[in-house]
Amino acid sequence: MSATTTAPMTTTASEKGFVPTLLLCFFLGMFGVHRFYVGKVGTGLLQLVTFGGLGIWTMVDFIMIAVGSFSDSNGNPIKASN
């Protein structure tokens, strides 16, 4: 048996800012602007057509952004800097 070691998985924070994403979601989330901002064009279009899933999808996104579990189109988390 050989012992293999794996390198720890490192995630880099997104280049997109936490505060702009949160504010875009709060004020223009019904139109999916925050998703366009982070590069998620497909779901941004869906939010635009459905008015943010009648507000439900927007509220879920706002909470996800606020707690730091929202990511950009590359999968990098959008978090407040420490």
Secondary structure, DSSP 8 states (H G I E B T S, - for coil): --------------SS-HHHHHHHHHHHGGGTHHHHHTT-HHHHHHHHHHHHHHTHHHHHHHHHHHHT--B-TTS-B-----
